[in-house]
Structures are given as structure tokens and as C-alpha cells.
Amino acid sequence: MFLINNIWLISFIVWGLPLTFYRSKFRKLVYQTDSWTINIKPYFMKELKALFGNIYPDYNSYLKFRNFYRFYLVVYLLLFTSYLTFSQKTA
């Protein structure tokens, strides 16, 4: 019964846990650093350009991970949209 009542919360936690790792890896690829401090710095413009554009066209590692990260974020967006759609019907 707990699982059924809290399925959205559980889904967000399970899908959201790897987000910090993926975002950290993506930012390290974009800013070309191995420093952990890139995760707490308020830089976003280059990251957004890298996510929606192609700032390193010949860098295969970046291209593969960018596409994976896009997929991950789209699924997260679909999960959130589903929550908004279906939770309003049940409330």
C-alpha cells in the first residue's frame, strides 16, 4: 500500500539519484576540468550552449555523453509532466 500511495515520490527519487553524478560528469566535460569545484560554481551559459548546441564537434566522448544526458533529462521532464497530469486527476 505504501508503494502505491507514494509511487510518484519513489519514481522521482529513483530517477533523480543519478542526476548529481551525470550533471557533474557533463560539467567536467564542458568546462574541461577534473576539479570538483565546478559543481558548485554558478556557471550555466556554456553548459546550456553545450546541452542544446555542439561546442565540441570532434570530441566523441562529449557528444555521446551529451546525447545520453539529453535523453536522461527528457525522461525526467516526461516523468514530471506525467506527475502533473495524473496527480491532478486523482486529487
NORHU-V279146 format. One record per residue. N is the residue number from 0. SS is DSSP state (H for helix, E for strand, C for the rest). D_CENTER is the distance of its C-alpha to the mean C-alpha in Angstrom with 1 decimal. Layout:
[[N;SS;D_CENTER] [N;SS;D_CENTER]]
This chain:
[[0;C;29.7] [1;H;27.1] [2;H;24.4] [3;H;25.4] [4;H;25.5] [5;C;22.1] [6;H;20.2] [7;H;17.5] [8;H;17.1] [9;H;17.0] [10;H;14.5] [11;H;12.0] [12;H;12.9] [13;H;12.8] [14;H;9.4] [15;H;7.9] [16;C;10.0] [17;C;8.3] [18;H;5.1] [19;H;7.9] [20;H;9.2] [21;H;6.6] [22;H;6.2] [23;H;9.9] [24;H;10.8] [25;H;9.4] [26;H;11.3] [27;H;14.2] [28;H;14.5] [29;H;14.4] [30;H;16.9] [31;C;18.7] [32;C;19.3] [33;C;19.2] [34;C;19.7] [35;H;17.7] [36;H;18.6] [37;H;16.1] [38;H;13.5] [39;C;15.9] [40;C;17.2] [41;C;16.6] [42;C;16.0] [43;C;13.8] [44;H;15.9] [45;H;15.8] [46;H;12.0] [47;H;12.0] [48;H;14.9] [49;H;13.3] [50;H;10.3] [51;H;13.0] [52;C;15.9] [53;C;17.3] [54;C;18.5] [55;C;19.5] [56;C;21.0] [57;C;22.9] [58;C;20.3] [59;H;19.4] [60;H;17.1] [61;H;14.9] [62;H;15.3] [63;H;14.5] [64;H;11.3] [65;H;10.2] [66;H;11.1] [67;H;9.3] [68;H;5.9] [69;H;7.2] [70;H;8.3] [71;H;5.5] [72;H;4.2] [73;H;8.0] [74;H;8.8] [75;H;7.1] [76;H;9.2] [77;H;12.0] [78;H;12.1] [79;H;12.4] [80;H;14.9] [81;H;16.8] [82;H;17.1] [83;H;18.6] [84;H;20.8] [85;H;22.2] [86;H;22.4] [87;H;24.7] [88;H;27.0] [89;H;27.5] [90;C;28.0]]
